[in-house]
Structure formats: structure tokens, C-alpha cells
Amino acid sequence: MRKVAFIPTREEQDRPIKTFLEKAGWKVYYIIKDSIFDAYTYAIKKYDIMAKDKVIMCHDDIEILTSPEVFNELIDNNITDKTGFLGIAGPKRLNKTACWWHGLGREYPHPNSFLQGMVFHGSSLDDCFPTYYGGFGEVEVLDGLFLVTTGATLHNINTKMPKDFVGKWDFYDIYYTYQAQAKGRKNKVIPLPILHYSQGDGALSEEWDTNRKAFIQKYGSKFIDIELPPQSQLPKPV
């Protein structure tokens, strides 16, 4: 059993996440491709990922806010043969918009949030704030900021970009994690503190929206319907 981390990026350079993961005993690979779908599909084959391997798939602009020992313990205590993906934020059920964060701070307030997880946003530890989504536990899908899975799960889903997707870096996380749970595997939010070097208010592109609509066309009949206030707009992702 190996512990490997795949980090799609536009340029290979040392970052805090790579340094941390290496200290925690993970072999880290930067993957430079034109598409995140291609990056993960290539990495799985290139590095001959086996069923029992543990695999991290994450962004390059994050920082883990705990010790390597606690980090590994959190993963080891939560990953099982039935695991799809572990992550840090997601919904208990995906709604018909297919925007997992839809409803943040509105329909499902603390402590009985329909959402799960928490992320710190900001440029540094001295300039950040927590975004609280809810508690921790099983969810239907997960945000792709930070994911942990096994080779068994990766070989049980399609990691290639669907033909009706146009955004090469968009909606892969929902697509991957939804497939895993649809095949009987469990996705789960774990209490791992992570700083995302972002304000959490990035614009959503037309390519992202096209992928979202294509995903809904394929799976949307199974999503739940939540009633949103008339003035509601889509909040921003992780």
C-alpha cells in the first residue's frame, strides 16, 4: 500500500502543501496537463495506482493547519474498504441546481446544517476567516479542494472528461464523487482544517455552468428539490 498525492498545477514549484505532505510520508506528484480530467486519468495510469493505495487529489493553493501526525490519523481512522472519497466540504444530498453549497447560511442554518464541513479562506494565517458549512459526516458529493480516496475507488469510476462537458477544469469533483456514491461507496466530510488561499468568492465561468447543466441532464432526476428565496443567488464555492 502506497500513499501518493496528485496535485494538478500549471507550473511545478514547491508550495506549502507539497512540503507538508512529504513530511507526512506521502509521495507527491505535480501533474501539468491542459485538463484536470486528463491530469488525474494520466496520473492513475502513469503511477500504476493499485486498489489498496491511498490517493490524495487536491489543489495547489492550500495549507494544512494541523500536524502531520494528526493529519494521517484523521485519514487512517476514516478511510475503509467502502470509502468513496474523504473531503472537507459537501452536502448531505445534492439539490437540483447541482451546486453543493446552495443554501449556505439560508435554508439550513447551524447547527442542523444541510451542508457539512468548514474551510478557512484568506491569503495567510494572519489574514483569514472560517467559512462554516456544517458538521462532519457522510455526504453525497464533495468539493474538490481536497480529496482522499483509494485506488479501488478510482478504478471503479470514470475519471475521463465526459463528452458533453466543455470546461476542462470544472465539475470534476462532483462528477467523481457522485459516481462513487452511486456505486455504493461512502463519501464523508472529515474535520481536517485547511486554509484555501482565496476569499471564497471566485466567479463561476460559462464553462463551469455548461458542465453543471450537462451533469444535471445525466443525473438530475435523482436530486432533491429545495425551495430558495426569490432573491437568492448562487453563493460562491470553496
C-alpha positions as CSV (number, residue, x, y, z in Angstrom):
1,M,0.0,0.0,0.0
2,R,1.4,3.4,-1.1
3,K,0.4,6.9,-0.1
4,V,0.5,9.2,-3.1
5,A,-0.7,12.7,-3.8
6,F,-1.6,14.1,-7.2
7,I,-1.7,17.9,-7.5
8,P,-2.7,19.3,-10.9
9,T,-0.9,22.6,-11.4
10,R,0.2,25.0,-14.2
11,E,3.8,25.1,-13.0
12,E,5.9,22.8,-10.9
13,Q,7.3,24.6,-7.9
14,D,7.5,24.0,-4.2
15,R,4.4,25.0,-2.2
16,P,3.4,24.6,1.4
17,I,1.0,21.7,0.6
18,K,3.8,19.7,-1.1
19,T,6.2,20.3,1.8
20,F,3.6,19.3,4.4
21,L,2.5,16.1,2.5
22,E,6.1,14.9,2.2
23,K,6.7,15.4,5.9
24,A,3.5,13.3,6.5
25,G,5.0,10.5,4.4
26,W,3.2,11.0,1.1
27,K,4.8,10.8,-2.3
28,V,3.8,14.0,-4.1
29,Y,3.5,14.4,-7.8
30,Y,2.7,17.6,-9.6
31,I,0.7,16.9,-12.7
32,I,0.8,19.5,-15.5
33,K,-1.9,19.0,-18.1
34,D,-4.4,21.1,-20.1
35,S,-7.3,19.4,-18.2
36,I,-7.8,18.3,-14.7
37,F,-9.7,15.3,-16.0
38,D,-6.6,14.4,-18.1
39,A,-4.3,15.1,-15.2
40,Y,-5.9,12.6,-12.9
41,T,-6.5,10.0,-15.6
42,Y,-2.9,10.2,-16.6
43,A,-1.6,10.1,-13.1
44,I,-3.6,7.0,-12.2
45,K,-2.1,5.1,-15.1
46,K,1.4,6.6,-15.1
47,Y,2.0,5.8,-11.4
48,D,0.2,2.4,-11.6
49,I,-2.2,3.0,-8.8
50,M,-3.3,-0.2,-7.1
51,A,-6.5,-1.0,-5.2
52,K,-5.1,-0.5,-1.7
53,D,-3.2,2.6,-2.4
54,K,-4.3,5.8,-0.7
55,V,-4.5,8.8,-3.0
56,I,-4.8,12.5,-2.3
57,M,-6.2,14.7,-5.1
58,C,-6.0,18.4,-4.2
59,H,-5.5,22.0,-5.2
60,D,-2.0,23.6,-5.1
61,D,-3.1,26.7,-3.2
62,I,-4.0,25.2,0.2
63,E,-2.3,24.7,3.5
64,I,-3.0,22.0,6.1
65,L,-3.5,23.5,9.6
66,T,-2.6,20.6,11.8
67,S,0.4,18.3,12.4
68,P,1.4,15.5,10.0
69,E,0.6,13.0,12.8
70,V,-3.0,14.2,13.3
71,F,-3.4,14.6,9.5
72,N,-2.6,10.9,8.9
73,E,-4.6,9.8,11.9
74,L,-7.7,11.5,10.6
75,I,-7.3,9.8,7.2
76,D,-6.5,6.4,8.7
77,N,-9.4,6.5,11.1
78,N,-11.9,7.3,8.4
79,I,-10.9,5.5,5.3
80,T,-12.2,2.0,4.8
81,D,-12.8,-0.6,2.0
82,K,-16.2,1.0,1.5
83,T,-14.9,4.6,1.2
84,G,-15.5,6.6,-1.9
85,F,-13.9,9.9,-1.1
86,L,-13.0,11.8,2.1
87,G,-13.1,15.6,1.9
88,I,-13.6,18.8,3.7
89,A,-17.0,20.1,2.5
90,G,-20.1,18.9,0.8
91,P,-23.9,18.4,1.1
92,K,-25.8,15.6,2.7
93,R,-27.9,15.5,-0.5
94,L,-27.3,17.2,-3.8
95,N,-30.1,19.6,-4.8
96,K,-31.5,20.2,-8.3
97,T,-29.2,23.1,-9.0
98,A,-26.2,20.6,-8.6
99,C,-24.5,23.4,-6.7
100,W,-23.4,21.6,-3.5
101,W,-23.1,24.8,-1.4
102,H,-26.5,26.1,-2.4
103,G,-28.3,27.1,0.8
104,L,-25.3,28.2,2.7
105,G,-26.5,30.3,5.7
106,R,-30.1,30.4,4.4
107,E,-32.3,27.3,4.4
108,Y,-30.3,25.1,6.7
109,P,-28.7,27.2,9.5
110,H,-26.3,25.9,12.2
111,P,-26.3,23.5,13.9
112,N,-28.5,21.3,11.8
113,S,-27.0,22.3,8.5
114,F,-27.9,20.5,5.3
115,L,-24.2,21.1,4.4
116,Q,-21.1,19.7,6.0
117,G,-17.6,20.9,6.7
118,M,-15.5,24.0,7.2
119,V,-12.8,25.8,5.3
120,F,-10.5,28.8,6.2
121,H,-10.2,31.4,3.4
122,G,-7.6,34.0,3.1
123,S,-4.1,34.9,1.9
124,S,-2.3,33.8,5.1
125,L,-2.9,32.6,8.7
126,D,-2.8,36.3,9.7
127,D,-5.4,37.3,7.3
128,C,-8.1,34.6,7.0
129,F,-11.6,33.7,8.2
130,P,-13.6,30.5,8.6
131,T,-16.4,29.6,6.3
132,Y,-18.6,27.2,8.2
133,Y,-20.9,24.9,6.2
134,G,-22.0,22.5,8.9
135,G,-20.9,19.4,10.9
136,F,-19.0,16.4,9.7
137,G,-20.1,13.0,8.4
138,E,-21.5,11.3,5.3
139,V,-22.4,13.3,2.3
140,E,-23.5,12.7,-1.3
141,V,-20.7,14.6,-3.0
142,L,-17.6,16.5,-2.1
143,D,-15.8,19.7,-3.2
144,G,-12.5,19.0,-5.0
145,L,-10.4,21.4,-2.9
146,F,-9.0,18.4,-1.0
147,L,-10.0,14.7,-1.6
148,V,-8.6,11.4,-0.3
149,T,-9.6,8.1,-1.9
150,T,-8.3,4.7,-2.7
151,G,-7.1,3.0,-5.9
152,A,-10.1,0.7,-5.7
153,T,-12.5,3.7,-5.9
154,L,-10.5,5.4,-8.8
155,H,-10.6,2.2,-10.8
156,N,-14.4,1.9,-10.2
157,I,-15.3,5.3,-11.7
158,N,-14.8,7.1,-14.9
159,T,-12.1,9.8,-14.5
160,K,-12.1,11.0,-18.1
161,M,-13.9,14.2,-19.1
162,P,-17.5,13.4,-20.3
163,K,-18.1,14.2,-24.0
164,D,-20.8,16.8,-23.1
165,F,-18.6,18.7,-20.7
166,V,-16.7,21.7,-22.1
167,G,-14.9,23.1,-19.0
168,K,-11.6,21.3,-18.7
169,W,-11.2,22.2,-15.0
170,D,-14.8,22.3,-13.9
171,F,-17.2,19.9,-12.1
172,Y,-14.8,17.0,-12.0
173,D,-15.2,16.8,-8.2
174,I,-19.0,16.4,-8.3
175,Y,-18.7,14.0,-11.2
176,Y,-16.2,11.8,-9.5
177,T,-17.7,11.7,-6.0
178,Y,-21.2,11.3,-7.3
179,Q,-20.2,8.2,-9.3
180,A,-18.5,6.7,-6.2
181,Q,-21.6,7.0,-4.0
182,A,-23.9,5.8,-6.8
183,K,-21.8,2.6,-6.9
184,G,-22.3,2.1,-3.1
185,R,-19.2,3.7,-1.8
186,K,-19.4,6.2,1.1
187,N,-18.3,9.9,0.8
188,K,-17.5,11.6,4.0
189,V,-16.5,15.1,5.3
190,I,-13.8,14.9,8.0
191,P,-12.7,17.6,10.5
192,L,-9.5,18.5,8.7
193,P,-8.6,22.2,9.0
194,I,-7.4,23.6,5.7
195,L,-6.6,27.2,4.6
196,H,-7.5,28.0,1.0
197,Y,-5.5,30.9,-0.4
198,S,-8.7,32.5,-1.6
199,Q,-11.5,34.8,-0.4
200,G,-14.0,32.1,-1.4
201,D,-15.8,34.4,-3.8
202,G,-14.5,33.4,-7.2
203,A,-16.6,33.9,-10.3
204,L,-18.2,30.9,-11.9
205,S,-17.4,30.6,-15.6
206,E,-19.6,29.8,-18.5
207,E,-17.7,26.5,-18.9
208,W,-18.5,25.6,-15.3
209,D,-22.1,26.3,-15.9
210,T,-22.2,24.2,-19.1
211,N,-20.7,21.3,-17.2
212,R,-23.2,21.7,-14.4
213,K,-26.1,21.6,-16.8
214,A,-24.7,18.5,-18.6
215,F,-24.3,16.8,-15.2
216,I,-27.9,17.6,-14.3
217,Q,-29.1,16.3,-17.7
218,K,-27.4,13.0,-16.9
219,Y,-28.2,12.6,-13.2
220,G,-30.6,15.4,-12.2
221,S,-33.7,13.2,-11.9
222,K,-32.3,11.8,-8.6
223,F,-31.6,15.2,-7.0
224,I,-33.7,16.7,-4.3
225,D,-35.7,19.9,-4.7
226,I,-35.1,22.7,-2.2
227,E,-37.1,25.9,-2.1
228,L,-34.9,29.1,-2.3
229,P,-35.9,32.7,-1.5
230,P,-36.8,34.6,-4.7
231,Q,-33.9,37.0,-4.2
232,S,-31.4,34.1,-3.7
233,Q,-28.4,33.9,-6.0
234,L,-25.9,31.1,-6.1
235,P,-23.4,31.6,-3.3
236,K,-19.7,31.1,-4.1
237,P,-17.9,27.8,-3.8
238,V,-15.0,26.7,-1.6
